[in-house]
């Protein structure tokens, strides 16, 4: 296999191109964020939901076509974090999210990234837990609701649904799951290190 063929298989495959395409959807979403215009916010929420849904598509394609690559393992979670955090930081800027919430979420992600790096140098693999996966789901749904922001009438009823309040609720749950999974990762990392130190050496 030539270098170009190897590069094409590793980087320029369909799942990875979809992942890279998700990064290019971030600026349009941010342009559409407008705390005074419900129409722009609604389309921004739809575009963000599309970018989030493509994460499922690229993962499914990678497994189906046996194209799970090192580049894909790196760029896919990076796209998730850039997509969520850049939009959340901008939502703080326009006054739609409390700053402390985003600071805690950013701090948690930096901490986990650092913990994974230290673990990798010691030969320890920290797998994604269910708490971390659920945190991502609640986070993305919460961001979509905050982007939608306004209160809308529930179909066939007179009840109003405030998407901003619902979005904040999902993000608060996501924060709790984030902190819980951080504790879980830390405990698992320490337990794995302890097991390695106490296990007998083999020839």
N, C-alpha and C positions, 0 to 999 in steps of 0.2 A: 504494500500500500504506500503510495507517494505521500509526501508531507502535506500536500494540498488535500488529498483524500482524507488523511487522518484529521486535518484541521476541520474539514467540512463535516465529518462525522461527529467530531467532538463539540464544535461550536455552531456551525451553520446547518443544523438540523431543524425540522419544523417545531418541535417543542421548545427549543432554546430561542428560536426566532419569535415565537409567541411571547415568551417570557420577556425578551428585550422589547417587544412591541408594547407590553404593559407599562414599561418605563416611560415610553413616549406619550402615554395617555395621562400622565401626571400633570403636565402643564395645562392642557385643556380643562381638566377638572378645576384647577386652581383659578383659571381665568373666569370660569363660570360661577365661582363662589361670590355671591353678592347678598349681604344681609338685608337688602331692601327690595330684592326682586325675586318673588317666588318661582317664576318660570325658569330663570337662569339657574337657581338652586336645584330645581327639580331635574333639569337636564344634567347638571353636574352630578347629582346623586345617581342618575341612570348610567352615566359614563363611568363613575366609580364602581358601581355594581357590575358593569361589564368587565372592567379590568380585574375585579375580584373573581368573577366567574371564570375568566380565562386561566386563572391559576389552577383550577380543577381540570380544565381541558388540557393544558400543557403537561401536567403530571400524568394524566390518563394516557395521552399519546406517547409519552416517554416510556411508560411501562409496556404499553401494547406493542410498540415498535422496537422494544429492547434498545432504547436510546438514552438510558440513564447514564449521564456523563459527569465527570468531575466538574466541568464548567457549569453544567446545569445545577448540580448540587450547591454550587457557590452562588450563582446568580439568582436562582429562584427565591430563596429566603431573603436575599438582598432586595429583590424587587418588592417583596411583601412589605419589608420594613420601610423602604423608601416611599412606597406608595402611601402607606398608612401614616407614617410620621410627618411627611412633608405636608399632607393635607391637614393633619391635626395641628401642626404648628401654624399654618395659615388660618385655621379656624380660631386659634387663640388670638391671632393678629386682628381679626375682624370682630372679636368679642363674642364668639359663639361657643367657646370652650374655656373653662378655668385653667389658668397656666399651671397650677400645681398638679393637675391631673396628667398633663402631657409631660411635665418634668419627671414625675414618678415613673411613667411608662418608658420614657427614654432612658432613665437611669437603670431601670430593670433590664432593658434590652442590652445596654452597654455592659452591665454586670455579667449577664449570661454569655455574651460574646467573649468577654475576657475569660470567664470560667472555662468555656469550651477551648479557648486557645491554650490555656495552662494545661488542661486535661490532655489535649492532643500532644503536647510536648512530653507528657508522662506516659503516653500510650494508652490513655483512658478515653473511651468513646462515651459521650453523653447523648443518649438518644432522646428525641423529642417525646415528651410524655403527653398523656391525654389532657392534663391541665393546660399545657402550652397550646395544644391544638384548639381546645374550647375557647381559650383566651383570644385566639386569632379570629374565630368565628364571631364571638360577641363584639370584638373590636370593629370588625368590618361592617357588621350590621349596624352597630351604633353610629359609625361615621356616616353611613348612608342615610340614617334617620336624621342626624344633625344637619346634613347637607339639605335634606328635604325641608327641615326646620319648621315650617308653618303648620298651623292646625287646619285639618281638613275634615269635612263631614263624612262620617262612616256611611257606606252605601245603604240605602233603604231605611235609614234611621236619621234622627235629629242629633245624634251624639257626635261631638267633635273629638278628633284624635290629634293631640299635640305631638308631632314627630320630634320636636326638639327635646321635650321631656323624656320621651321614650328612648331617644338616642343617648341622652345622658345616663339613663338607667342602665342601658346595655354597656356603656363605657365604664361605669362604676363597677359593674359585675366583672367586666374584662380586667379592670385593675386588680380586683381581689384575686381573680384567677392567676393573674400575672405574678403577684407577690407570692401566692401559694405555690406556684410552679417553681419560682426562684428558690424558695426554701426546699422544695422537693429535689431540685437539681443539686443544690448544695449538699444536702444530706446524702444523696446517692453518690456524689463525688467523693465525699469523705469516707463513706462506707467502702467504696471500691478501692481507695488508697489503703485503707486499713487492712482489707482482705489481701491486697498485694504484698503488704509488708509482713503479714503474719503467715502467708502461705509458704510451705517449704520449697527450697530451691530444687530444681530438677536438672539432671545432666543433659 
